């Protein structure tokens, strides 16, 4: 389905066609265990495919679990890049995606999961991870770890993280997903 978006009254209507690239669990990208050069090649193939399909924008999941797919002084590198949360992959995926997107006329949007701390409660967390820094507001809900969206400290941290990306990267947009935690597991109480 195509949606029309008025960009500028003088330019008229511009079509907006986008797709999501999920990084959580290495769903769409990057492949688990891929080297930096393999990750770059995979991302280029995805952007080439997006262009060949006539897409105008891509929503890249840059913060799947309180981590980063970009250089950050606020959060650890994502484990979905190297297998270890906090381990520097040796390159900046978001900067690379933006550069490659521009070559193809594709806008790169930064997609954040603001309150999900880990898709696997009990998984090792880097020392600067938000669930460690704000541990009184981290809750296990079913098999995931989530942050309390009502906590002022957590809210302020999320705002700092998003503002940091918006300031430092030429993203086409900022998007939130899974911002409605916590869900009680199977009708039970949040623990």
C-alpha positions as a printed NumPy array, in Angstrom:
array([[  0.   ,   0.   ,   0.   ],
       [  1.372,   3.41 ,  -0.908],
       [  1.007,   6.456,   1.298],
       [  1.311,  10.03 ,   0.171],
       [  3.205,  12.537,   2.266],
       [  3.23 ,  16.248,   1.521],
       [  6.867,  17.234,   1.881],
       [  6.692,  20.822,   0.703],
       [  3.69 ,  22.56 ,  -0.859],
       [  5.929,  23.89 ,  -3.648],
       [  7.267,  20.409,  -4.431],
       [  3.905,  18.671,  -4.351],
       [  3.309,  15.163,  -3.069],
       [  6.192,  12.77 ,  -2.635],
       [  5.755,   9.046,  -2.238],
       [  7.069,   7.431,   0.896],
       [  7.832,   3.709,   0.709],
       [  9.775,   2.092,   3.515],
       [ 10.817,  -1.171,   5.097],
       [ 12.079,  -2.19 ,   8.517],
       [ 15.46 ,  -3.832,   9.106],
       [ 15.324,  -5.725,  12.404],
       [ 18.569,  -6.279,  14.268],
       [ 17.193,  -7.944,  17.417],
       [ 18.058, -11.662,  17.448],
       [ 19.941, -10.964,  14.165],
       [ 16.555, -11.299,  12.417],
       [ 17.165,  -9.306,   9.228],
       [ 20.697,  -8.072,   9.779],
       [ 23.493,  -8.713,  10.613],
       [ 23.962, -12.447,  10.277],
       [ 25.02 , -14.018,  13.563],
       [ 28.803, -14.339,  13.729],
       [ 29.421, -12.206,  10.63 ],
       [ 32.65 , -10.194,  10.491],
       [ 32.578,  -6.415,  10.096],
       [ 33.256,  -6.712,   6.35 ],
       [ 30.496,  -9.326,   5.992],
       [ 28.089,  -7.118,   7.966],
       [ 28.841,  -4.169,   5.684],
       [ 28.326,  -6.298,   2.568],
       [ 25.03 ,  -7.643,   3.935],
       [ 23.806,  -4.129,   4.684],
       [ 24.778,  -2.924,   1.205],
       [ 22.814,  -5.856,  -0.3  ],
       [ 19.762,  -4.932,   1.8  ],
       [ 19.975,  -1.289,   0.696],
       [ 20.481,  -2.334,  -2.942],
       [ 17.406,  -4.526,  -2.639],
       [ 15.427,  -1.663,  -1.083],
       [ 16.432,   0.594,  -3.957],
       [ 15.551,  -2.005,  -6.584],
       [ 12.101,  -2.319,  -4.993],
       [ 11.602,   1.437,  -5.255],
       [ 11.737,   2.09 ,  -1.526],
       [ 12.512,   5.61 ,  -0.381],
       [ 13.315,   4.926,   3.264],
       [ 14.566,   2.237,   5.643],
       [ 13.88 ,   1.966,   9.362],
       [ 17.047,   0.541,  10.902],
       [ 16.714,  -0.879,  14.404],
       [ 19.601,   0.877,  16.177],
       [ 18.664,   0.193,  19.813],
       [ 17.023,  -3.215,  20.224],
       [ 17.759,  -3.733,  23.933],
       [ 19.279,  -0.696,  25.637],
       [ 22.322,  -0.985,  23.401],
       [ 23.665,   0.697,  20.287],
       [ 24.282,   0.017,  16.614],
       [ 26.238,   3.296,  16.554],
       [ 29.089,   4.865,  18.53 ],
       [ 27.699,   5.944,  21.876],
       [ 29.098,   7.251,  25.123],
       [ 25.703,   6.593,  26.723],
       [ 25.097,   2.933,  25.893],
       [ 27.045,  -0.226,  25.123],
       [ 27.548,  -1.694,  21.675],
       [ 24.892,  -4.245,  20.774],
       [ 25.692,  -7.923,  21.282],
       [ 23.959,  -8.563,  17.966],
       [ 27.04 ,  -7.094,  16.257],
       [ 29.812,  -9.089,  17.948],
       [ 28.156, -11.648,  20.216],
       [ 29.22 ,  -9.687,  23.313],
       [ 27.422,  -6.615,  24.584],
       [ 29.809,  -3.687,  24.892],
       [ 32.391,  -5.074,  22.451],
       [ 33.368,  -2.525,  19.806],
       [ 32.744,  -3.952,  16.311],
       [ 35.41 ,  -1.675,  14.832],
       [ 33.017,   0.354,  12.707],
       [ 29.9  ,   2.512,  13.042],
       [ 26.91 ,   0.719,  11.448],
       [ 24.544,   3.702,  11.599],
       [ 27.053,   6.087,   9.99 ],
       [ 27.784,   3.472,   7.32 ],
       [ 24.059,   2.918,   6.663],
       [ 23.449,   6.651,   6.268],
       [ 26.351,   7.038,   3.829],
       [ 25.268,   4.019,   1.784],
       [ 21.61 ,   5.051,   1.943],
       [ 22.429,   8.488,   0.532],
       [ 24.282,   6.86 ,  -2.388],
       [ 21.014,   5.095,  -3.223],
       [ 18.606,   7.94 ,  -2.445],
       [ 17.287,   6.109,   0.62 ],
       [ 16.622,   7.867,   3.909],
       [ 17.801,   5.991,   7.004],
       [ 15.532,   6.275,  10.038],
       [ 16.763,   5.338,  13.522],
       [ 14.393,   2.835,  15.138],
       [ 14.548,   2.613,  18.942],
       [ 13.068,   0.227,  21.459],
       [ 13.102,   2.68 ,  24.36 ],
       [ 12.208,   0.48 ,  27.343],
       [ 13.271,  -3.035,  26.414],
       [ 16.495,  -3.742,  28.327],
       [ 17.091,  -7.305,  27.154],
       [ 15.205,  -9.875,  25.115],
       [ 16.655, -12.501,  27.444],
       [ 16.41 , -11.686,  31.136],
       [ 19.573, -12.884,  32.841],
       [ 21.797, -12.342,  29.79 ],
       [ 25.116, -10.63 ,  30.618],
       [ 24.876,  -6.842,  30.561],
       [ 27.724,  -4.375,  29.996],
       [ 28.652,  -2.191,  32.968],
       [ 27.148,   0.922,  31.34 ],
       [ 23.856,  -0.76 ,  30.372],
       [ 20.753,   1.088,  31.553],
       [ 19.447,  -1.914,  33.524],
       [ 22.618,  -1.777,  35.623],
       [ 22.689,   2.004,  35.917],
       [ 19.005,   2.222,  36.807],
       [ 18.56 ,  -1.218,  38.392],
       [ 15.645,  -0.242,  40.682],
       [ 13.616,   0.347,  37.504],
       [ 14.515,  -2.886,  35.678],
       [ 11.856,  -5.596,  35.762],
       [ 11.752,  -9.146,  34.512],
       [  8.541,  -9.659,  32.572],
       [  8.235, -13.198,  31.286],
       [ 11.536, -13.892,  29.545],
       [ 12.492, -10.25 ,  28.903],
       [ 13.97 ,  -7.469,  30.989],
       [ 12.298,  -4.095,  30.636],
       [ 12.673,  -0.668,  32.128],
       [  9.933,   1.185,  33.97 ],
       [  8.606,   3.799,  31.524],
       [  7.218,   5.778,  34.472],
       [ 10.665,   6.322,  35.998],
       [ 11.94 ,   9.862,  35.517],
       [ 15.549,   8.584,  35.449],
       [ 14.72 ,   6.104,  32.681],
       [ 12.748,   8.707,  30.729],
       [ 15.604,  11.205,  30.957],
       [ 18.09 ,   8.585,  29.818],
       [ 15.977,   7.655,  26.784],
       [ 15.659,  11.346,  25.869],
       [ 19.455,  11.791,  26.139],
       [ 20.047,   8.716,  23.946],
       [ 17.627,   9.831,  21.231],
       [ 18.841,  13.449,  21.31 ],
       [ 22.424,  12.207,  20.977],
       [ 21.589,  10.274,  17.8  ],
       [ 19.512,  13.128,  16.37 ],
       [ 22.387,  15.57 ,  16.981],
       [ 25.237,  13.429,  15.679],
       [ 23.685,  11.515,  12.782],
       [ 21.886,  12.727,   9.676],
       [ 18.922,  10.403,  10.158],
       [ 15.734,  10.878,   8.163],
       [ 13.611,  10.238,  11.256],
       [ 13.359,   8.769,  14.753],
       [ 10.926,   5.937,  15.469],
       [  9.865,   4.136,  18.637],
       [  8.631,   0.557,  18.9  ],
       [  7.688,  -1.585,  21.889],
       [  7.308,   1.494,  24.069],
       [  4.363,   0.014,  25.987],
       [  6.035,  -2.392,  28.445],
       [  5.495,  -4.114,  30.775],
       [  3.084,  -6.882,  29.88 ],
       [  2.255,  -9.309,  32.654],
       [  3.172, -12.85 ,  31.538],
       [  0.104, -15.023,  30.913],
       [ -2.159, -12.692,  32.859],
       [  0.088, -12.784,  35.937],
       [  1.623,  -9.887,  37.81 ],
       [  4.848,  -8.153,  36.826],
       [  7.679,  -9.47 ,  38.991]])
